[in-house]
Amino acid sequence: MFLVSGCRYNGYSGESVDLYTVAINSLLWNKGHSYGADRAIDSKIEIIEIDKYGRTMFTYYERYYSGANLSFSALIISQQSSEEYVYYYEDDNYIIMKQELFASKIQGFSDENLESLKLLNDWNKEVDLNKCVKKTITNRKPDFPSYSEIIKESIYDEFNLSDKENNVFTHYLTTDLKGNFIGYGSIRKTSEDYNYFAFLVLIDNDKLDKIHFFVPSNLYDYKNEFINFKESNGWNNKSNDFS
């Protein structure tokens, strides 16, 4: 079974759609929504602080990722929003914290976490858009591209999977200026009763043979490995055009 995100959820309906856009383009293992008792619901977004230049620090939380064995919250900073776009520092704009599955209370971030993220994001300094990536504001996490079957075959080849023994869940993360995109997912081996996670980046949308895989050593502390992986595969998300 090969499952793609986006089913049974009509999009984020809260007031912080700009912050939602930053989160779904930044964080691995996000589905773009959370779960209530029996249905998909909006992810939880809480504004923590706004600086004198309009930067917004907020938290983002979904109950769990696909397979229900991974749960986290994120502390995130958005640099600026316009009517159409959000601007943020790619890779430096978030901190991840592991959460207990199905916890009744979410663990909060420390003052040290807040201050270290502020420092990385030039808190209370003038906004420098040249350091930002720009994304179109959306209330819905994009689905995988229409050629997902080709990607499915690559995943099964890469991890030596068989249709009868495994379920593969995939989600879209973001796209760079060259049209390359990053996706990620979970693979459940039903015969062995465990999940492990991988994500991929499609380097050339015109040549689908260029699909690169990477499995982080820590599902919650992956940032440096993630940065290195993107750099080594030609990822480019910076632009001086902020019109």
C-alpha positions, 0 to 999 in steps of 0.5 A: 500500500502506497499512501500520499498525504492530503486525504480527508482534510480540507486545509488549515482553517485557523488565523495563522495561515502564514505561520502554518505555511512556514511550518509545513515547509520547514519540518520533517515528519509533519502531515500538515494537520493533527488528529482529534478523537476520530478525524483530522483537525488543524495543527496547534499553532501558538504565538509566543512573541513578536519582535519590534520588526514583526518577526513571530516566534511560535510553536507548532504541534501535531499529535503524531506522525504516520504510524503513530510512533513519532511525536514532536513539537517545534519552536519556529520563527517567521521573519516576515509576512506579506499578503501573499508570501512568508519569509524565513531563514531556511534550516535556522528557523526551528528547534525540535522537541520530542514529545510523549505519544498521546500526552495530555500535556505538551512539554514546553520549550526552555528560555534557553531554547527561545534565546538561542533561536532568537540569536540565529534569527536576528531577533530585534534587528532589521529584517534582511530579506536577502537571508530569507527564503520566500514561500507562497502562503497556503492553508494546505500541505501540497500532495506528492507530484502526479508521478508518484508511482515512479517514486514508489518504485524507487523507494521499494528498490532502495529499501528492498521492500515488497508490496505484500509485507510493507506499507509506505507513507509519503509526504511532501515538504518543499520545493527549491528555485530549480523545481527540485523537491524534498519529500519524506515518509515512513515504512512499516514492515508489517512482518517485523512490527516496526517503523523506520523513516527516510526522506528523499529529494528529487534533484531533477524533475525532468530526469526521474532517475536522480532520486537521492535517499537519506535516513537521518541517524536521529529522527528528532535531531537531524538538522545538520545532516539535513543541511549537508544532504541538501548542499551535497545534492545541489539544493538552492532555495535563495533568491534576491527577487522578493517582488 
